[in-house]
Amino acid sequence: MIVRRILERVAGMVVVVWGAATAAFLVLKLVPGDPVDVMLGVSAQASPELKQSIRAELGLDQPLIVQYLSYLARLVRGDFGTSYQLRLPVTDVIGQQLGYTLQLAAASLAIALVIALVGAVLVHGRASRGIFSVLELLAISSPPFWIGLVLLSIFAFGLGWFPVAGADGIQSLVLPAVTIALPVAGILGQVLRTGLEDAEEQPFVTTARARGAGSARLVLRHTLRHAAIPALTLAGYIVGSLLGGAVVVESVFARPGLGRVALAAITNRDLPVVMGIIVFTAIVFVLVNLVVDLAYRAVDPRIETPTTAIRGAR
């Protein structure tokens, strides 16, 4: 049974990545223009013989199905192709910028978790929770670029506490990370607070209190674990917010990273890089979902599948 479940999960991951790769390939073929002209840039007026030789070298003169199968074969080998503009392997382009985006994502997630836990666990009283809920709603509703511009205006241009742009040192990471973290913290805080309130109505809370459990022990050992289960279902949303926010935030704060690379690739029609980032993002999503599946069992051993986890949380 366990082996079958693992195989089903792996098969589902493969299907998702294959679907993303296929969609990326179709986008490449549907975008108007000649890839060779994009590659040559200012030399696009080269002779037809030169263009034809480049097409043959890239396999662009092959039938569509042959190009598709060749593309999938390269992906299986870990070959994402070569950037039209940078003339580097796409894996190298992604690898050079991945560290910056991971730093930003990790810092954003840490800040979001702290804010969400503070709002859900430490804020008590009807009035305080109401104020915090309004702030969460404001954070969720605000576009990341607007949050970034406000933070820049106050803390960079106004107070001068943080640099305006770049990726030198921890100080340059603070404002971009907070920009991405605030909307994530808003939705996480709402889910955690609802989960804690639901957990407090469960029979196990009455039993724990009867055994002498204090408020802190009750939250840390019982209700917070219960509230974490529905929060785990937001893993896909969180990853999407971190990656999607990076595209905007890295541009606003002039930081290097996958977001700026993706934006530049789209602007310059560097399609192999766009396709590579799409496939890479799909791989990240399936890996995150796998980790979440394992985390369900760690949070509550009684849970065996994500479906039962969600049902149990309700």
C-alpha positions in Angstrom: 0.0 0.0 0.0 2.8 2.4 0.9 4.8 1.5 -2.2 1.7 2.1 -4.3 1.1 5.5 -2.7 4.7 6.5 -3.3 4.5 5.4 -7.0 1.2 7.3 -7.5 2.8 10.4 -5.9 5.9 10.2 -8.1 3.7 9.6 -11.2 1.7 12.7 -10.3 4.9 14.8 -10.0 6.2 13.6 -13.4 2.8 14.5 -15.0 2.9 18.0 -13.5 6.5 18.7 -14.7 5.7 17.1 -18.1 2.6 19.4 -18.4 4.7 22.5 -17.6 7.4 21.5 -20.1 4.8 20.9 -22.8 3.1 24.2 -22.2 6.5 25.9 -22.3 7.3 24.2 -25.6 4.0 25.2 -27.1 4.5 28.8 -26.0 7.8 28.8 -27.8 6.2 27.7 -31.0 3.2 30.0 -30.8 5.2 33.2 -30.1 5.5 35.2 -33.3 8.9 35.8 -34.8 12.0 33.8 -35.8 14.1 32.5 -32.9 17.2 32.9 -35.1 16.5 36.6 -35.6 16.2 36.9 -31.8 19.6 35.2 -31.4 21.3 37.3 -34.0 20.0 40.5 -32.6 21.6 43.4 -34.5 22.9 40.9 -37.0 19.5 39.7 -37.9 20.1 40.8 -41.5 22.6 38.0 -42.0 22.4 35.9 -45.1 19.7 33.3 -45.5 22.4 30.6 -45.7 23.8 31.6 -42.2 20.3 31.6 -40.7 19.5 28.2 -42.2 22.8 26.8 -40.8 21.8 28.0 -37.3 18.4 26.5 -37.6 19.9 23.2 -38.6 22.3 23.4 -35.7 19.5 24.0 -33.2 17.2 21.4 -34.8 14.6 24.1 -35.7 14.4 22.7 -39.2 13.1 19.4 -37.9 9.4 18.4 -37.8 7.5 19.7 -34.8 7.1 16.3 -33.2 10.8 15.6 -33.5 11.7 19.0 -31.9 9.3 18.2 -29.1 10.7 14.7 -28.4 14.2 16.1 -28.6 13.3 18.8 -26.1 11.8 16.3 -23.6 14.9 14.1 -24.0 17.2 17.1 -23.2 15.1 17.9 -20.1 15.5 14.3 -18.8 19.2 14.8 -19.1 19.0 18.1 -17.2 19.7 20.2 -20.4 17.3 23.2 -20.5 18.9 24.6 -23.6 21.0 27.7 -24.3 20.0 31.3 -23.8 19.6 33.3 -27.0 20.8 36.5 -25.5 23.5 35.4 -23.0 24.8 32.5 -25.0 25.0 30.4 -21.8 23.3 27.2 -20.8 20.0 28.0 -19.2 21.0 25.9 -16.1 24.0 28.2 -15.7 21.7 31.3 -16.0 19.3 29.9 -13.4 22.2 28.7 -11.1 23.9 32.1 -11.1 20.8 33.9 -9.9 19.1 31.2 -7.8 21.1 32.0 -4.6 19.8 35.6 -4.5 16.2 34.5 -4.9 16.6 31.7 -2.3 18.0 34.3 0.2 15.0 36.6 -0.5 12.5 33.8 -0.3 13.9 32.4 3.0 14.1 35.8 4.6 10.5 36.6 3.5 9.2 33.3 4.8 10.9 33.7 8.1 9.5 37.2 8.6 6.0 36.1 7.5 6.0 33.2 10.0 7.1 35.5 12.8 4.4 38.1 12.1 1.7 35.5 11.6 2.6 33.6 14.8 2.7 36.9 16.8 -0.7 37.9 15.5 -2.3 34.5 16.0 -0.8 33.4 19.3 0.2 36.5 21.3 -2.5 39.0 20.3 -5.4 38.6 22.7 -8.6 40.5 23.3 -11.4 41.3 20.9 -10.3 44.8 20.1 -6.6 43.8 19.5 -7.6 40.9 17.3 -9.9 43.2 15.3 -7.1 45.7 14.7 -4.7 43.0 13.7 -7.3 41.5 11.3 -7.7 44.8 9.6 -3.9 45.1 9.2 -3.8 41.6 7.8 -6.5 42.4 5.3 -4.7 45.6 4.3 -1.5 43.6 3.7 -3.3 41.0 1.7 -5.0 43.6 -0.5 -1.9 45.7 -1.2 0.1 45.0 -4.4 3.7 44.1 -3.6 5.1 46.9 -5.8 3.0 49.4 -3.8 4.3 48.0 -0.5 7.8 48.2 -1.9 7.5 51.8 -3.0 6.1 52.8 0.4 8.9 51.1 2.3 11.5 52.7 0.0 10.0 56.1 0.5 9.9 55.9 4.3 12.9 53.8 5.2 15.3 54.3 2.3 14.7 57.8 0.9 13.3 59.3 4.1 15.1 57.8 7.1 18.1 56.4 5.1 18.1 53.3 7.3 18.4 50.9 4.3 19.9 51.0 0.8 17.7 51.9 -2.1 18.9 49.1 -4.4 21.4 46.3 -4.7 22.1 43.0 -2.9 25.1 43.9 -0.8 24.8 42.8 2.8 21.8 42.0 5.1 20.6 45.6 5.1 19.8 45.4 1.4 17.7 42.3 2.0 15.4 43.7 4.7 13.0 45.9 2.7 12.6 43.4 -0.2 11.9 40.6 2.2 9.4 42.6 4.2 7.7 43.6 1.0 7.0 40.0 0.1 6.4 38.8 3.6 3.6 41.2 4.5 0.9 39.7 2.2 2.0 36.1 3.1 1.9 36.9 6.8 -1.6 38.3 6.4 -3.1 35.2 4.9 -1.1 32.9 7.2 -2.1 34.9 10.3 -5.8 34.6 9.4 -5.6 30.9 8.8 -3.6 30.2 12.0 -6.0 32.3 14.1 -9.0 30.5 12.7 -7.3 27.2 13.3 -6.5 28.1 16.9 -10.0 29.2 17.6 -11.4 26.0 16.2 -8.9 24.0 18.2 -9.9 25.7 21.4 -13.4 24.2 20.9 -12.2 20.6 20.6 -12.6 18.1 23.5 -8.9 17.5 23.8 -8.5 21.1 25.0 -10.8 20.5 27.9 -8.9 17.4 28.7 -5.5 19.1 28.6 -6.8 21.9 30.8 -8.1 19.4 33.3 -4.7 17.9 33.5 -3.2 21.3 34.5 -1.9 22.5 31.1 -1.2 26.2 31.2 -2.0 28.6 28.3 1.5 28.5 26.8 1.7 24.7 27.1 -1.7 24.3 25.6 -0.8 26.4 22.6 2.6 24.9 22.0 1.7 21.3 22.5 -1.9 21.1 21.3 -3.8 23.9 19.6 -0.9 25.2 17.5 -0.3 21.8 16.0 -4.0 21.5 15.1 -3.9 25.0 13.6 -0.8 24.2 11.5 -2.6 21.5 9.5 -4.8 23.9 7.5 -1.9 26.3 7.2 0.2 23.6 5.5 -2.4 23.5 2.7 -1.3 27.0 1.9 2.2 25.8 0.9 1.4 26.2 -2.8 0.0 29.7 -2.3 3.1 30.6 -0.2 5.5 29.3 -2.8 3.6 31.1 -5.6 3.7 34.4 -3.6 7.4 34.1 -2.9 8.3 33.4 -6.5 5.7 35.8 -8.0 6.7 38.5 -5.5 10.3 38.0 -6.4 9.6 39.1 -10.0 8.2 42.4 -8.9 10.3 43.0 -5.8 13.7 42.3 -7.5 12.8 44.8 -10.2 11.6 47.5 -7.7 14.7 47.1 -5.5 17.1 46.4 -8.5 18.2 43.1 -6.9 19.7 40.2 -8.9 17.7 37.0 -9.0 15.4 34.7 -11.0 12.7 37.3 -11.0 14.7 39.9 -12.9 16.1 37.2 -15.1 12.6 36.1 -16.0 11.4 39.6 -16.7 14.4 40.4 -18.9 14.0 37.1 -20.7 10.3 37.9 -21.4 11.2 41.4 -22.6 14.0 40.2 -24.8 12.1 37.1 -26.0 14.8 34.9 -24.7 12.5 31.9 -24.9 14.8 29.1 -23.7 15.3 31.0 -20.4 11.6 31.6 -20.1 10.9 27.9 -20.7 13.7 26.8 -18.3 12.2 29.0 -15.5 8.7 27.6 -16.1 10.0 24.0 -15.8 12.2 24.9 -12.8 9.2 26.5 -11.1 7.1 23.4 -11.7 9.8 21.2 -10.2 9.9 23.4 -7.1 6.1 23.2 -6.7 6.0 19.4 -6.9 8.9 19.1 -4.4 7.1 21.5 -2.0 3.9 19.5 -2.3 5.9 16.3 -1.5 7.4 17.9 1.6 4.0 19.1 2.6 2.6 15.5 2.3 5.4 14.3 4.6 4.8 17.2 7.0 1.2 16.2 7.5 2.3 13.0 9.1 4.9 14.8 11.2 2.3 17.3 12.5 -0.3 14.6 13.2 0.6 10.9 12.9 -3.0 10.0 12.6 -3.1 11.7 9.2 -2.2 9.6 6.2 -3.2 11.6 3.2 -3.6 15.3 2.5 -7.3 14.8 1.9 -7.9 13.4 5.3 -5.7 16.1 6.7 -7.9 18.8 5.3 -11.0 17.0 6.4 -9.6 16.5 9.9 -8.7 20.2 10.2 -12.3 21.1 9.5 
